[in-house]
Structure formats: C-alpha cells, structure tokens
Amino acid sequence: MKKSIKYIIFILSSLILFSQEKIILNSASPFSFKNIITNLENLEKTEVSGMLKLPEGNGPFPLIIGVAGSLDWGEHHLEYMDMYRSMGIATFELQSFSSRGIKSTVGSQIQVTTAMMVLDAFKALEILSKHPTIDKEKIAITGWSLGGGVALFSGWLPLIEKINPKLKFAAHLAIYPPCIAQPEVLRFTNAPMHILIGELDNWVPAKACEELVPKMKETGANIGLTVYPESHHSFDRDSPVVIKEKAYKTVNCRFKIRSDGAVLMNFLNIPMTTPLLQKIGLALCAGKGPTMGGNSKTRQEAFQFAQEFMSKHLLEN
C-alpha cells in the first residue's frame, strides 16, 4: 500500500513539474526536396503529431523542436530533451515515424525521408510560433542522424522560401547528420548552426561534413563543426559499439543537390526522385554494416556542448 501511495505521489509530482500537449500538424509526405520545391501545393496531406512538453514556470518559453533518427526516438534523445526542460526551455518531440506507421527506416531510407521530416518540422514551427506559451522568436531545432539532416537542411533557403519564407529557426544543432548530399547552390539561413559528428562514423562520414562546412562558410553561413576523435555514429548513446548489418555505410557516397531539390547519383547525375532510383544510387556507392555506439567521454562533451549552444542562442539573447 505504501509503495502504491509513493508511486502515485511520484506521478503527480511529475505532472506538476511539466505539462504536455499533443499537437496535430497538417503536413504532407514529399519523397524528395524536389517534391517540396516544385510541387508542394499538390501533395496529399498527411496528419503528423508531436508532443509539446513545458518546463516549470509560466512562460512564454523558448522552444527546441527535436527530430529523431532512422531508429525513431531513443533514450539518449529524450535525455537531451529532459536536459533542455531543466534549463527552462520547452521541447517538442516530432513524431514523423509513428504518425506514418513506421518504426524504422534503417536499410531502406524510403518510408520516411528527410524531405518529409523537414516539412513536418516547418509545420510544427508554424503552429508552435502561435502557441501562447512559446516565444516565437526563440524556436530552435535539433536532430540526430536522419534528424540531424533535418536540423541542417531546415536552414537551406530554397526550402524555407517555398514552405514559408516568413518563418525560420533561431538555431540549428545537427548531431551526426548525413552531409553526403551537398547543394550546388549554398544558400543557407544566417541563424547559428553547428554540427557534432564522430571521427569514426562510417554511417554518415565526418569527412563529408568537413568538406561541406567550409563551403557553407564561404557563402556566408554561420556554421561550426565539431569532430569528436575515436567516436562512432551515435556516440552519445549509453551503449557499446555494435555493427548494424542492414544499415548503409556511406563513406564513399557524395551526391549533388540541384537548385530544384533533385538529388543526383554519384557520377551518373541521374535524379534520385523515386524510391527505386534512390536504392540504385545508394547501391552504386554504399556498403552495409556501419558501426554505432557510445563513447562515454564524447557523450558527456556532446551533452555539455548542446547545453551551452542552446543556452547561448535561446536564453542569453
């Protein structure tokens, strides 16, 4: 009986510390950036949800929209979100996968794409910027792996200008994003951006980000890059390094993104605008079986960086 009472008190205390609200978004499911840039108006609508969680206090609060990777939401993702709320920042957990009935895209990358999640993120930004408890001028985005790509490309101006040119994120923190697809037109937001990636990442290689970031800086982007030594993909997990046999190893892949959003295959320059063409494009350059897993030192440093980055851009300005 005493244990039951203690459990009830714990639940009630948790509810007092923060409130949460399910938010419904009217999004769509574009396969590629090209679908957004050239055909957004004609896309069939997709209902997507997410969970808004508020920290203790009255607000209005700054907000961080979080975007998960190919394995959907994991424990380490939620640890970041808990940390942000403890700082006094609201969080929004975007549910791009479960809303479409998908659990994972590892090994396929076609059921839920970066384009879908970018559009979802902007639809969330549109709604949450009008929410009475949110400071619309201080909404940042962060993501991991596939979601890291969303955090990065939600700053690409051709997409912003098509989806909603009146809105932009206050800051972008991309954690081990795929930098292997690089725009020919490097027009990015002037909002602060940063990439965290592991030196030993062979799922989405750090070298590709080391190639992309200087080019972005040359064209005026406010972006930084941190490469953690001796660190694999998902270095911020609290788990050992393992091989994901079905996942793509993209070390040798580099794709161009045209101004219309079409992603071109290596060498052949054929637009990968359908699931079949994307599978062919990856088959030409990617292997299988990348490594992923935590590095305790890097994990600590990444959480510390995320805390300082979001504090600087959402709490101090």
Secondary structure, DSSP 8 states (H G I E B T S, - for coil): -HHHHHHHHHHHHHHHH--EEEEEEEEE--SSHHHHHHHGGGS-EEEEEEEEE--SSS--EEEEEEE-BTTBS-HHHHHHHHHHHHTT-EEEEEETTGGGT-S--TTT--SS-HHHHHHHHHHHHHHHTT-TTEEEEEEEEEEETHHHHHHHHTTBHHHHHHH-TT---S-EEEES---SEEESS--B-SS-EEEEEETT-TTTTHHHHHHHHHHHHHTT--EEEEEETT--BTTTSSS--EE-TTSEE-TT--EEE-TTS-EE-TTT--B--SHHHHHHHHHTT-EE--EE---HHHHHHHHHHHHHHHIIIII--
